[in-house]
Amino acid sequence: MLAADDHGYEAVRRSELPLDTVELARRLIGKVVVRATSEGVLSGRVVETEAYPVGDAAGHAYRGETSGNRALFLCRGHAYVYLAYGAHYMLNVSSEAAGVGAGVLIRALAPLQGMEMMQRNRRIESLRDLTRGPGRLAAALEIDRRLDGVDLCRVGPLWIARGCREAPEVGASTRIGLSKATDRLLRFYARGDRFVSGPKALNR
């Protein structure tokens, strides 16, 4: 099994990922999402996540396994990619044991590598807005349904690497844009990071 790539990124081991959705959402802050394309490597440090734990009415696994959400029921550390509102892809990480549906939404990245390609993909120049938000980061990193189910603990087209710097201070807040289970502190973010999305009131 491949553990590192030519750029020095080292893949996280599944054993390093906590078998708990909320704790995984917190621990993913500071990790690096790596996307290998035919044109080069794109990467960004995770600065914002949201947990959708077991039994969460707002989660895609709430009503059980289907052909569309099957990746959420894989063992922790697999990609679940879905199309939101027919317009934007969203990258999630499966977060429990095999057969148990739950996941963590990656909400924002601080771009690290391949920014020019990301700018072309997004058709914008602003670095701050390249990957600040789940739909934006998926577009910037060319993430779509073809990557649904990919093992993120193995070097490949899409994977998660160990952080390349000291883990940041992590804040917590309610989730953004939901109408169900809105009172739980299940959104995590790197305090003081300019790439975190959402209103200032939630980012203190």
C-alpha positions as CSV (number, residue, x, y, z in Angstrom):
1,M,0.0,0.0,0.0
2,L,1.4,3.4,-1.0
3,A,1.9,5.7,2.0
4,A,3.6,8.8,0.5
5,D,3.9,10.6,-2.8
6,D,6.7,12.4,-4.6
7,H,5.9,15.8,-3.0
8,G,6.6,14.6,0.5
9,Y,3.0,14.3,1.6
10,E,2.4,11.2,3.8
11,A,-1.0,9.6,3.8
12,V,-2.9,9.3,7.1
13,R,-3.3,5.8,8.3
14,R,-6.8,4.6,9.0
15,S,-5.7,3.7,12.5
16,E,-4.9,7.4,13.1
17,L,-8.5,8.4,12.3
18,P,-10.8,8.2,15.4
19,L,-13.8,5.9,15.1
20,D,-16.1,8.7,16.1
21,T,-17.7,11.2,13.7
22,V,-17.5,14.3,15.9
23,E,-13.9,13.7,17.0
24,L,-12.9,13.0,13.4
25,A,-14.4,16.3,12.3
26,R,-12.2,18.0,14.9
27,R,-9.1,16.0,14.1
28,L,-9.3,16.6,10.4
29,I,-8.5,20.3,11.0
30,G,-4.9,20.8,9.9
31,K,-4.8,17.7,7.7
32,V,-4.1,18.2,3.9
33,V,-6.4,17.2,1.1
34,V,-4.4,16.1,-1.9
35,R,-5.8,15.9,-5.4
36,A,-3.6,14.4,-8.2
37,T,-4.7,15.3,-11.7
38,S,-3.2,14.7,-15.2
39,E,-2.0,18.3,-15.1
40,G,-0.5,18.3,-11.6
41,V,-1.1,18.1,-7.9
42,L,-3.6,20.3,-6.1
43,S,-3.7,20.5,-2.3
44,G,-5.1,22.4,0.6
45,R,-5.0,22.4,4.4
46,V,-8.3,21.6,6.1
47,V,-9.5,24.6,8.1
48,E,-13.2,23.9,8.5
49,T,-15.4,20.8,8.8
50,E,-18.9,19.8,9.8
51,A,-19.9,16.5,11.5
52,Y,-23.0,14.5,10.6
53,P,-22.9,11.8,13.2
54,V,-25.0,8.6,13.4
55,G,-28.7,9.2,13.7
56,D,-28.4,12.9,12.6
57,A,-31.6,13.9,10.9
58,A,-29.6,16.4,8.8
59,G,-27.2,13.7,7.5
60,H,-27.5,11.8,4.2
61,A,-27.3,8.5,6.0
62,Y,-30.3,9.1,8.2
63,R,-32.8,7.1,6.1
64,G,-30.4,4.2,5.5
65,E,-28.1,3.0,2.8
66,T,-28.9,3.7,-0.9
67,S,-27.1,3.4,-4.2
68,G,-26.3,7.1,-3.9
69,N,-25.0,7.3,-0.4
70,R,-23.2,3.9,-0.2
71,A,-19.8,5.5,0.4
72,L,-21.0,6.9,3.7
73,F,-21.4,3.3,4.9
74,L,-17.8,2.4,4.1
75,C,-15.3,2.2,6.9
76,R,-13.9,5.5,8.0
77,G,-11.6,7.3,5.6
78,H,-13.4,7.0,2.3
79,A,-14.7,9.9,0.1
80,Y,-18.4,10.5,-0.2
81,V,-19.0,13.0,-3.0
82,Y,-22.5,14.3,-3.8
83,L,-24.1,17.0,-5.9
84,A,-25.9,19.6,-3.9
85,Y,-28.8,21.5,-5.4
86,G,-27.8,20.2,-8.8
87,A,-24.9,22.7,-8.9
88,H,-22.0,22.0,-6.5
89,Y,-20.2,18.9,-5.5
90,M,-19.4,18.4,-1.8
91,L,-16.5,16.3,-0.4
92,N,-17.2,14.3,2.7
93,V,-15.2,11.7,4.7
94,S,-16.9,8.5,5.9
95,S,-16.4,8.4,9.7
96,E,-17.6,5.2,11.4
97,A,-17.2,1.4,11.1
98,A,-18.2,-0.3,7.9
99,G,-22.0,-0.6,7.7
100,V,-22.6,2.5,9.9
101,G,-23.6,5.6,8.0
102,A,-22.1,8.9,9.0
103,G,-19.7,11.5,7.6
104,V,-17.7,14.7,7.9
105,L,-18.2,17.5,5.4
106,I,-15.0,19.3,4.4
107,R,-16.1,22.9,4.4
108,A,-13.0,24.9,3.6
109,L,-9.3,24.6,2.7
110,A,-6.3,26.9,2.8
111,P,-4.7,26.4,-0.6
112,L,-1.2,25.0,-0.6
113,Q,-0.3,23.8,-4.0
114,G,-1.5,24.2,-7.6
115,M,-3.1,27.6,-7.0
116,E,-2.9,28.7,-10.6
117,M,-4.7,25.6,-11.7
118,M,-7.3,26.2,-9.0
119,Q,-7.8,29.7,-10.3
120,R,-8.4,28.4,-13.8
121,N,-10.9,25.8,-12.5
122,R,-12.8,28.5,-10.5
123,R,-12.3,31.3,-13.1
124,I,-11.3,33.7,-10.3
125,E,-8.1,35.3,-9.1
126,S,-8.8,35.8,-5.4
127,L,-6.8,33.3,-3.4
128,R,-9.0,33.8,-0.3
129,D,-12.1,32.7,-2.2
130,L,-10.5,29.7,-4.1
131,T,-11.4,27.0,-1.5
132,R,-13.4,28.9,1.1
133,G,-16.6,26.9,1.1
134,P,-17.5,23.3,0.2
135,G,-18.7,23.9,-3.3
136,R,-15.8,26.1,-4.1
137,L,-13.1,23.7,-2.9
138,A,-14.6,20.8,-4.8
139,A,-14.6,22.9,-8.0
140,A,-11.1,24.1,-7.4
141,L,-9.7,20.6,-6.8
142,E,-11.8,19.0,-9.7
143,I,-13.7,16.8,-7.3
144,D,-16.9,15.2,-8.6
145,R,-18.8,11.9,-8.4
146,R,-16.1,10.0,-10.1
147,L,-14.2,10.2,-6.9
148,D,-17.1,8.9,-4.7
149,G,-15.9,5.9,-2.7
150,V,-12.1,6.6,-3.1
151,D,-10.0,5.4,-0.2
152,L,-8.6,8.6,1.3
153,C,-6.0,6.7,3.3
154,R,-4.1,5.7,0.2
155,V,-2.1,7.8,-2.2
156,G,-4.2,8.0,-5.4
157,P,-6.4,10.6,-7.3
158,L,-7.7,12.0,-4.0
159,W,-6.4,11.4,-0.5
160,I,-5.7,12.9,2.9
161,A,-2.2,13.6,4.2
162,R,-0.9,14.3,7.6
163,G,-0.6,18.0,8.4
164,C,2.7,19.7,7.5
165,R,2.6,22.1,10.5
166,E,1.5,22.3,14.1
167,A,-2.2,21.7,14.5
168,P,-4.1,25.0,14.9
169,E,-6.4,26.0,17.7
170,V,-9.8,24.6,16.9
171,G,-13.1,26.4,17.5
172,A,-16.6,25.0,17.4
173,S,-20.0,26.3,16.4
174,T,-23.4,25.3,15.1
175,R,-23.5,24.2,11.5
176,I,-24.3,26.4,8.6
177,G,-27.4,26.5,6.3
178,L,-29.4,23.7,8.0
179,S,-33.0,23.5,9.0
180,K,-32.6,20.3,11.1
181,A,-30.5,19.7,14.2
182,T,-29.4,23.3,14.2
183,D,-28.4,23.7,17.8
184,R,-25.5,21.2,18.0
185,L,-21.9,22.4,18.0
186,L,-20.8,20.2,15.1
187,R,-18.9,22.6,13.0
188,F,-15.1,22.9,13.6
189,Y,-12.7,25.5,12.3
190,A,-9.1,26.8,12.6
191,R,-9.3,29.9,14.8
192,G,-8.0,33.0,13.1
193,D,-7.6,31.4,9.6
194,R,-8.7,33.7,6.8
195,F,-9.8,30.8,4.6
196,V,-12.6,29.7,7.1
197,S,-16.1,30.4,5.6
198,G,-19.2,31.5,7.3
199,P,-20.2,34.7,9.3
200,K,-17.8,36.2,11.8
201,A,-20.3,35.6,14.6
202,L,-19.6,31.8,14.2
203,N,-15.8,32.1,13.9
204,R,-14.8,33.6,17.2
